[in-house]
Amino acid sequence: MPEARQPLSIQTRLLHHSHKTDASTGAVSIPIQPASTFHQKSVDHFGTFDYARSGNPTRQALEETFAELENGTRAFAFASGMAAISSTFMMLSAGDHLVITEDVYGGTYRFTTEILPRHGIEYTFVDMTNVEEVKKAIRPNTAMIYMETPSNPTMKITPIREIVTLAKNHDCLTVLDNTFMTPVLQRPLDLGVDVVVHSATKFIGGHSDVVAGLAVVKDRDLANQLKFLQNSFGAILGPNDCWLIMRGLKTMHARMTLSSATAHDIAVWLNDHPTVKHVYYPGLENHPGYELNNSQAEGAGAVLSFELSDRSAVKAVVEAMSIPVFAVSLGAVESILSYPAKMSHEAMPPNERAKRGITDGLLRLSVGLENKDDLIADFEQAFHKISREKQVPSLKK
Ligand SMILES: *Cc1c(COP(=O)(O)O)cnc(C)c1O
């Protein structure tokens, strides 16, 4: 490729990177290599690949491409987002302490509370938006601070730079779950974060047809540690799934841009609607993290949550809506409506859910690629099904 005149934007780099064509054939799609083992030419010299858990060409193409997109040096592809996250947690050792955001993804909550203590790792949940609280939670043995921003499902914004500064002062690693944003909207390594993790099942894959995870780092030593863990744990992503993720990357910018624009318009509409008690979307000016998010990300993303009066209103709306699928997950071409109390956060005890604002009236919407007016019309007809007395007077703004 001839030298580019200026640094290419991520929109272009999603399509034009070192693996845009296959070096041996010129094919414009990366080949899927299913081999589990590789012939070696001599006892003295082994090739780049020997056994597919340790390295596979299709996976390598994805890992190199993704590292470039996050402005990292190395990326690692895992069998799921949770495989990426739990492998990253295995950088901790017995006796270490973890400071973690209280409104973390439900599966990460489960791993933290039920698996880490068995290995002698302590944890403290904090409101990660409150730097003073994070500072107070740090102990001499704190080895890692784990962020997720925007958080799930109430879309709280963590001040990434401030947490990174705090962590560096205390010699702690920082990890950030960037699933809701993707590198199109937020590049935490540029803000000083050590490890970025993703559920690639969501916006990166984008089509609800693959489960995958990614972890990305800049630092060489951390890269070696993660490589060792990926190979030791063995929760690698298979070659077919690597190919699907590579294909998803090609349209990621287009999907994120359209879905985020539609999410913004729906958030504004919901915010003005008398049936809705509260809207959580960092792209609304009344959101407490609006300015902060703008200072560290290039958009507010395509996920929003909104609160109805109670469970019966949720039931009526879910049953009346015809466009979004009602399902676990997010980040797809089709809009997905989900019920955090019964889905993503079911693993969390009810009192913990309540503390985090995950009420029985809360719904989360991941906006897909449908026409905006069609989605709004679908909400409008569904809200009509809620009985009159459930309509709350507008206290917003
Ligand atoms: C889905 C999700 C995960 C877990 O990813 P899987 O691919 O389902 O294992 C982690 N973090 C966030 C924010 C998620 O949405």
The ligand as an ORCA input file, in Angstrom:
! r2SCAN-3c Opt
* xyz 0 1
  C     -22.249     -9.161     26.720
  C     -21.291     -8.425     27.543
  C     -20.212     -9.070     28.147
  C     -20.004    -10.574     28.047
  O     -19.726    -10.970     26.746
  P     -20.075    -12.426     26.159
  O     -19.602    -12.339     24.757
  O     -21.551    -12.610     26.300
  O     -19.333    -13.413     26.980
  C     -19.309     -8.298     28.858
  N     -19.472     -6.979     29.000
  C     -20.499     -6.319     28.443
  C     -20.622     -4.836     28.642
  C     -21.447     -7.015     27.703
  O     -22.477     -6.354     27.166
*
